[in-house]
Amino acid sequence: MKKKNFISINEFSQKHDIEVSFISSLQQTGLIEITMIEEKAFIDVNQLPHLEKITRLYFELDINLEGIESIIHLLLRINSLQEEVTILQNRLRIYETNE
Amino acid sequence: MNFVDYYKILGVDKSATSQDIKKAYRKLARKYHPDLNPNDKDAKKNFQQINEANEVLSDPEKRKKFDQYGKDWQHAEEFEKAKQYQNQSSNSRGARYSEKPMDEDSSDSSDFSDFFESMFGSSSREGRSRQVKFRGEDYNAELHLNLEDAYKTHKQTLTINGKNIRITIPAGIENGQSIKIAGHGGQGINSGPNGDLYIKFSIANHPKFKRLGNDLNTTVDLDLYTAVLGGEIFLETLNGKVKLKVNPETQNGAKIKLKGKGFPVYKTEDQFGDMVVTYIIKIPTNLTAKQKDLFTELSKL
């Protein structure tokens, strides 16, 4: 199965009805990575959920880029803490009875 | 079906202006937005509620209807009946996942309350997928396995949104672990890619074996004589029986480790954890007179 691995920034901006400059500012802050192919800007399809999340935070919740940076950092921390909790919970299961 | 007080949900007064409503909604959305509350079902539910409240109160027509309805709540039943009749033909509410062991847990703001639907009809649900503009939404599902299932790499067919997909579940998957099935989420819009399907595994405790990472822990009852004199026993593993040599003078609670008889290591071929066996020595009961005499004799030696 052939997959489309890159999404054009122009296409993304158009479909989301946002300015291309918004995506550029995300790249400048290091929030997303842009890949240049034949002088055109693309984003890896795997980064799309991340980019869409940032777009929602910015446009739906009125959070500025500085706020989004902090949120992304905290979300990563939540994620690793949740993973740790799962590991610890699995360890605790050894003491559970099987009723 | 219960009356839903949209004003209460947004924490605003009935006289609130559209500006007040917008402000209240934004404030609550920042608190409960699914992007800010990963894997939090309560937050998701709250977010759905405030979305629904916002959809009604920010639309002058809907708000008017709601105000009217709220006033006539005593006639609600008649209203509902009439609405139900009206909606019968267009009732297309279906579970996202039809596979039994999977719990529905789709993302975002898809489900509005029955109250909303009876009042504004299911057709008002159109356009609610406002979050999908390009890439399809991600689906989340939970799959229940028992320990034996997780012990071997196996395939399972799941029905997601009416479509069958066959997935391979690698041996050694952990309880609480998620796997991503790319492209099997909601359909993309405007030629956007499909969302992904995330399957979280819930592995039930096993009556005999407790899993700790890749190791399995189990207990074995040992009769007093074998413990004292040594011998051989058979031990059940997830991979058949193994013969075990018991050393003489084995103590109660003694542990032995059987290398490579534990759980398969996730995505690592031919690697297994260990099996840790704890001996529980059973003291004989209902002793005969002769046995008692012999034990007495032993104790005096």
Interface residues (C-beta under 8 A of the other chain):
Chain A: K3 K4 I7 E11 F12 K15 H16 D17 V45 L48 P49 E52 K53 R56 L57 E60 L61 D62 I63 I71 L75 I78 N79 Q82 T86 Q89 N90 R91 R93 I94 E96 N98
Chain B: R26 A29 R30 H33 D35 L36 P38 N39 Q131 K133 F134 R135 D138 E174 N175 G176 Q177 A182 G183 I189 N190 S191 G192 P193 D196 N205 H206 P207 K210 R211 L212 G213 N217
